[in-house]
């Protein structure tokens, strides 16, 4: 027997090592593709959502003829007088004040009542608690009884008034707010309330001094949703408001647009920009709290 046949050969491990090296590479490639694809989808959605707003702002700064001849381009000359003309012609001063009062009032009513109800559903056990909560959940999808609502407000003398707009909007927003607050409060550890009770606090005092100060994300989420909903509400204002002094922003812009078969598109876009910018700025300022409030309670509760 030859000497070469007696020498032990090392095990052939290179193919196995190559296979093991190929797996992390394929995983990295898949992860890269997923990341790039998700970013492309998000970029597409961003363009679809942001571009109409940008186009509206550009159109509000163009002349009427430039809107037709230079549809997609930047304004050649900034026409700031479009905003003053729209403000005076549409009487947006009263409308802006009414929208602010109605929206802020709706937010205050909804956050106060819904926070208390959400805290009760999250931290207390009482008879028919789940049934009552499910009723609130179901009413989120129920259509508003417009005719009975109108008749009731007429009999109460609340038509053509700000309180007559605040109460129906608050009633429609409370179920969703309770759902958000309940989920957020369920994610809070029970030990916080127990520690407050040891210090001599009642449940209500603990709610005010312990729970609410750390409920910023939920409060911001509910406030943004209710403020935007009340600000953009058109149908209730259309059927409940009669006088020009009580018109909100959506109703004032609608009347301004249809007043004389208006063709001054630059002032129309300026009025739309005035009505839209407060909501855009509000979301930009509070977007972090808004996202935190939406995701709160997703792991518990």
N, C-alpha and C positions, 0 to 999 in steps of 0.2 A: 504494500500500500504506500502511495506516495505521501511525502510530508505535507504537501499542500492540502490533501484531503483530510488530514488530521487537525488542521488549524480551524478552530471554531469561527464561524462567520457571525458578525454582529447582526442583530435583528433589523429587518427592514422597516423603519418607522417613518421614513420621509413621506410616503403617501398619506399616512394618518395625520401627521403634523400639517401637511398641506391642506387636508380637509378641515382640520380644526381652525387653521388660519383663515380659510375661506368663509366659515360661518360668521365670525365677527365682521368681516368685510361686507358680507351680504346684509347683515343686520344694520350696519352703519349706512349702507346704501338705501335700504328701505326707510330708515329713520330720516335720512336726508330728503328722500322723495316725499315722504309724508309732510315734513316741515315746509318744503318748498311749495307743495300743493296747497297746504292750508293757508300759507301766506298769500298765494295767488288768489285763492277764493276770498280771503278777507280783503285784499286790495280791490278786487272786483266789486264786492259789496260796498266798500268805502266810496268808490267812484260813483256807483249807482245812487248812493244816498247823498253824498256831499255835492256832487256836481250840480244838481238842480238848484240847491241853495246858492252856490257860487254864481250860477248863471242868473238867478233872480237878482242878486246884489249887483252884478255887472249891468243888467238891464235897467235897474233903478237909477243908474248913474249915466245913462245914455239919453240922447234926444229921441223923440218919437220916430224920426226918419232913420236914425242910426240903428234902432232896434230892428228895422226891416232890412236895411242894407248891410249891416254888420252884425249878423245874428250871433256868431260864435266867437267873435273877437273881443278884445279888451276895449273899454270905452276910450275913444280918442280924446275927448274932453270931459272931465268930470262935471256933471250937471247936478250940483248940490241943491239947486233951487227946486228940483223935483220933490225933495222931501218937504220943503216948506210949503209947496203948492198942495201936496197930498195932505199934509197936516191941517191946513186951513180948509181945504175943500171938503174933506171927509169929516171934519170936526173930530179929529182923533184925540184931542186933549181929554174931553169928557169920556170918550170910549176907553182910553187907556186907564183913566182913574177908576172907572167902573169895573174894568177887568181886574185891576189890581185888588180892589176891595172885595170883589166876589171871590177871586181865587184865594186870597189870604184868609178870608172868612171860612171858605170851604175847608182849607187845610187845617185851620185851628179846630173846627168842629170835628172833623174826621180823626185827626191825630189824638185828640183828647178822649173821645168816646171809644175809638178802636183800640187805643193802647190799654185802657182799663179793661175792656172786654177780652182782649188777647191775653192779658196777664191773668185774668180769672180762668180762662180756658186752659192756660198752660200750667198753672201752678196749684189750682184748687180742684178738688173732686166733689162734685155735687150731682144731684139727680138730674138726669136727662141732659148732661153736659154735652155728650157727643151728638145727641140728636139736635140740640139747639145749634151747635157748631155746624153740623151738616146742612141745616136749613140756611144758615148764612152762606155757606159755600154754594148751594144750589141757586140762591138768589143772584149770585154773580153772573149767571148765564140767563137769567129770566129777563124778558123784555119789560120795559117800563110801561106801566098802565097810564098812557098819556091822557086819555079823556077823563078818567076819574081824578087824576092829579090836577088837571086844569080846573075841573069843576070845584074841587076842594079849595084850591088856592083862590079862585074867584069868590067863593063864599067867605073865606077868611080875609079877603081884601088884601092879598099879598101879591097880586099881579102888578106888573110895572113897578117893581121895587127890587132892591138888592137882596133883601132877606128872602124874597120869594124865589130868587135864583139860588141862593146859598143852600137853603134847606133841601130842595130836591137833589142838587148835586152831591151834597154830603150824604144823603140817604143812599144814593147810588154807589158812592165810593167806600162806605163803611165795610161792606162784606169783604172786599179784597184786602183792605187795610187790616181787618181782624185776622185774616189768614196769614198775612206777613208777620204781624206782631206775635201771633201765637207760635209760629215756627221759630222766630228769633228768641222768644222768652224760654221756649223749651230747651234751647241749646245752652242756657245759662245754668251753672251748677246750683243745686239746691242749697249748698253750704252758704252761699251769699245771704240768702234770706234767713237761714238759721242763725248766722252770726249777727245779723241785724236784730233778730228777736232777742238774742242773748243780751244785746245792748239796750233792750227796753223798747224797741220800735214795734209798732203795730204793722199789720200787713200793708196798710195804705201808706204809712210813713216810710216803710222800707221800699215800697214801690217808688215813692217820690225821691228819696235820698240815695237809694242804692241802685235800683233797676234803671230808672230813666237816665241818669247820668252816663251809663255805659251802653245806652241803646241808640247811640248816634246813627249808626248805619241803617237801622230799621226806620228810625224817624225820618232820615233823609230820603230813603226810598219811598216811603208813603207820601212825604211832602212833595217830592218831585212828581210822582204819578198823579196826585190829586191836583196839584197846581197846573200841570200841563193839561189835564182833562178839563178842569174848570176854565182855563184860559181859552181853550179851543172849542168849548161848548157853543154850538150854533142853534140846534133845534129848540132847546128850552128857551133860549133868548128870543127866538123867532116867534114862539107862541105866547110868551109871557110878557114881553116888553112892547110897549106901545109908543112911548114918547122918545124923542131923539136924545133927551138928557140921560136916559137909562140904558142906551145901547152899549153893548160890549164891543170889543175889537172885531170879532168875526162878523157880527151883524152890521157894524158901521162900515166895514169894508165892502160887504155885500150891497148895501144901500148905495154906497159911493160908486160901485162898479155899474149898477143898473140904473143909476139916476137918470141919465140922458142918453143911454146907449153909448156910453163913454168910449172914446177911441184914444184918449191920452194914456197910452200904455206905460209911459215912463212914470206917471204918477200912480198908476195902479200897482206897478212893481215896487215903487217906493212905499206905498201903504202896506203892501204885503211884507216888505222887509221890516218896517216898523213893528208890525204885529208879530213877526217871527223871531227877531233878534233877542228879545228878553228870554224866551224859552231856550234858545241856543246857548246863551251866556249862562243861564241857570244850570243847565246840564254840564257844561264845561267846568264850572266851578265845583259842582257837587258830584262829579262822576265817580270818584273813588268811593265815597260813602254809598252811592247808589248801587254799585256793583257789590260791595260788602254786604249791604242789606239784602240783596237778591240771593246771594249765596249762603247767607246765615241760616242755620238750621238744616242745611242739606245733609249733614252727617249725623245729626241727632234730631229727634222729633219726627 
